[in-house]
């Protein structure tokens, strides 16, 4: 095993140009870790926030960006037992995905279905972990219920559409162009609303006069009161990001009247054990859907690892529909 590897680091806080290819030591796997030769790594909003200096990196995490990877196991820790060298895995990482090799806890890895390429597999972990935990664990979405998903054409949105439909829900999404709305409908969305030229809250109310059961929101700010008002009795409002601000003035009357739940989470601060539980639930409930092709990762564009800056530019433009992936 070589001692050094190629990686992309963040030179300083700033624009996409601060991402630079560099050479760093190969990480050493801990007792329960596996070392993965990275074939592809997903690009996510937290990577952009980290680059901007707006996302604190946990002390025990790699300072390199990259929260999801796919590749081949090349070494294992002393007590790691789930995978052996040569196994293809996709994994949720604690940073360090923008590199040739990445250390990952074995319980955060999933086997890659044979029908998927390594590039396709790299588009799965971060979004599928996030959607499963927030929509199904915290949001308790059930068959026959209605879910409103903001940002329907994003990586999170395309995953939420497919999983929502796979488990029997009615899915309503918002997106920023007519093209994105049509794209969401091809993935199974029952209704897609262009928030730029329609009053999306009145459109949702017209579709579901009694309200929706779950809202998945990455926008927050001015959306928050509208989301609360659109929830049906015993509805659940799930926050996962704050693209338009983390502050809002809310009239909480509907929370009391309709027995609403407001919840949310971010994935990275979860403990090793909590992430392992999410992985185990995905293995039980979602891997069969990926294996059959009933659910699939949606990739908009791929870039070489050295072009991570261009990948971030695309992410920030919001022109993409689906995931952006780096290939090593």
Long-range contacts (C-beta under 8 A, 24 or more apart in sequence): 1-26, 1-74, 1-75, 2-26, 5-99, 5-100, 5-101, 6-99, 6-100, 6-305, 6-328, 7-64, 7-96, 7-98, 7-99, 7-100, 8-64, 8-65, 8-66, 8-98, 8-99, 8-305, 8-306, 8-308, 8-326, 9-63, 9-64, 9-98, 10-50, 10-51, 10-63, 10-64, 10-65, 13-51, 13-52, 13-53, 14-51, 14-52, 14-53, 16-51, 16-308, 16-309, 16-310, 16-312, 16-313, 16-316, 17-309, 18-51, 19-51, 19-65, 19-308, 19-309, 19-312, 21-305, 21-306, 24-64, 24-99, 26-101, 27-62, 27-96, 27-101, 27-102, 27-103, 28-103, 29-75, 29-76, 29-77, 29-80, 29-103, 30-77, 30-103, 30-105, 31-77, 31-78, 31-79, 31-80, 32-77, 32-79, 32-80, 32-105, 32-106, 32-107, 33-76, 33-77, 33-80, 33-103, 33-104, 33-105, 33-106, 34-73, 34-75, 34-76, 34-77, 34-80, 34-82, 34-83, 34-89, 34-91, 34-103, 34-104, 34-106, 34-109, 35-73, 35-74, 35-75, 35-76, 35-101, 35-102, 35-103, 36-69, 36-71, 36-72, 36-73, 36-74, 36-89, 36-91, 36-101, 36-102, 36-103, 36-104, 36-109, 37-71, 37-72, 37-73, 37-74, 37-100, 37-101, 38-69, 38-70, 38-71, 38-97, 38-99, 38-100, 38-101, 38-102, 38-328, 39-70, 39-71, 39-72, 39-118, 39-119, 39-122, 39-327, 39-328, 40-69, 40-70, 40-71, 40-118, 40-119, 40-121, 40-122, 40-302, 40-325, 40-326, 40-327, 40-328, 41-66, 41-68, 41-69, 41-70, 41-97, 41-98, 41-99, 41-102, 41-122, 41-305, 41-325, 41-326, 41-328, 42-66, 42-67, 42-68, 42-69, 42-97, 42-122, 42-123, 42-124, 42-125, 42-126, 42-127, 42-155, 42-323, 42-324, 42-325, 42-326, 43-308, 43-311, 43-312, 43-315, 43-323, 43-324, 43-325, 43-326, 44-68, 44-126, 44-127, 44-155, 45-241, 45-315, 46-268, 47-98, 47-312, 47-315, 48-312, 48-315, 48-316, 51-312, 57-95, 58-94, 58-95, 58-268, 58-269, 60-94, 61-94, 61-95, 61-96, 61-268, 62-93, 62-94, 62-95, 62-96, 62-102, 62-103, 63-95, 64-95, 64-96, 64-97, 64-98, 64-99, 65-95, 65-97, 65-98, 65-308, 66-93, 66-95, 66-96, 66-97, 66-98, 66-99, 66-102, 66-326, 67-92, 67-93, 67-95, 67-97, 67-125, 67-126, 67-267, 67-268, 68-92, 68-93, 68-97, 68-122, 68-123, 68-124, 68-125, 68-126, 68-127, 69-93, 69-97, 69-102, 69-104, 69-122, 69-125, 70-112, 70-118, 70-119, 70-120, 70-121, 70-122, 70-124, 71-102, 71-118, 74-101, 76-106, 77-106, 80-106, 81-106, 82-106, 82-107, 82-109, 83-109, 87-111, 88-112, 88-118, 88-121, 90-121, 90-122, 90-124, 90-125, 91-125, 92-125, 92-126, 92-129, 92-267, 92-275, 92-279, 93-125, 94-268, 98-305, 98-308, 98-326, 99-328, 100-328, 105-272, 105-275, 105-276, 107-272, 107-275, 107-276, 107-279, 107-280, 108-272, 108-275, 108-276, 108-279, 109-279, 110-279, 110-282, 110-283, 110-287, 111-287, 113-287, 113-290, 113-291, 114-291, 115-290, 115-291, 115-293, 116-290, 116-296, 116-297, 119-299, 119-302, 119-325, 119-327, 120-296, 120-297, 120-299, 121-297, 122-325, 123-155, 123-297, 123-298, 123-299, 123-322, 123-323, 123-325, 124-290, 124-297, 126-155, 126-267, 127-155, 127-156, 127-158, 127-159, 127-297, 127-323, 128-159, 128-163, 128-282, 128-286, 129-267, 129-275, 129-278, 129-279, 129-282, 130-156, 130-159, 130-240, 130-267, 131-156, 131-159, 131-160, 131-163, 131-216, 132-163, 132-278, 132-281, 132-282, 132-285, 132-286, 133-265, 133-267, 133-278, 134-216, 134-238, 134-240, 134-264, 134-265, 135-160, 135-163, 135-164, 135-214, 135-216, 135-238, 136-163, 136-167, 137-278, 137-281, 138-236, 138-238, 138-263, 138-264, 138-265, 139-214, 139-216, 139-236, 139-238, 139-263, 140-214, 140-236, 141-167, 141-169, 141-213, 141-214, 142-167, 142-168, 142-169, 142-213, 143-167, 143-168, 143-169, 144-168, 144-169, 145-169, 145-170, 145-213, 145-214, 146-170, 146-171, 146-172, 146-208, 146-211, 146-212, 146-213, 146-214, 146-232, 147-171, 147-172, 147-212, 147-213, 147-214, 147-215, 147-216, 148-172, 148-173, 148-174, 148-204, 148-212, 148-214, 148-215, 148-216, 148-227, 148-230, 149-173, 149-174, 149-189, 149-216, 150-174, 150-215, 150-216, 150-217, 150-218, 150-219, 150-223, 151-175, 151-218, 151-219, 151-243, 152-180, 152-181, 152-184, 152-189, 152-192, 153-180, 153-183, 153-184, 153-320, 153-321, 153-322, 154-218, 154-320, 154-322, 155-298, 155-322, 155-323, 155-324, 156-216, 156-218, 156-240, 157-184, 158-184, 158-187, 158-298, 158-321, 158-322, 158-323, 159-297, 159-298, 160-216, 161-187, 161-188, 161-189, 162-187, 162-188, 162-295, 162-296, 163-286, 163-289, 163-295, 164-188, 165-189, 166-289, 166-294, 166-295, 169-214, 170-208, 172-204, 172-207, 172-208, 172-212, 174-200, 176-318, 179-321, 180-321, 183-321, 187-298, 200-226, 201-226, 201-229, 201-230, 204-230, 205-230, 208-232, 211-235, 211-258, 214-238, 216-240, 217-241, 218-242, 218-243, 219-243, 219-244, 220-244, 220-245, 220-246, 220-248, 221-245, 221-246, 221-247, 221-248, 222-248, 224-248, 224-250, 225-249, 225-250, 225-251, 228-252, 228-254, 228-255, 228-260, 228-262, 229-254, 231-258, 231-260, 232-258, 233-258, 233-259, 234-258, 234-259, 234-260, 234-261, 235-260, 235-261, 236-260, 236-261, 236-263, 237-261, 237-262, 237-263, 238-263, 238-264, 239-263, 239-264, 240-264, 240-265, 240-266, 297-322, 297-323, 298-322, 298-323, 299-323, 299-324, 299-325, 300-324, 301-325, 302-326, 302-327, 303-327, 304-328
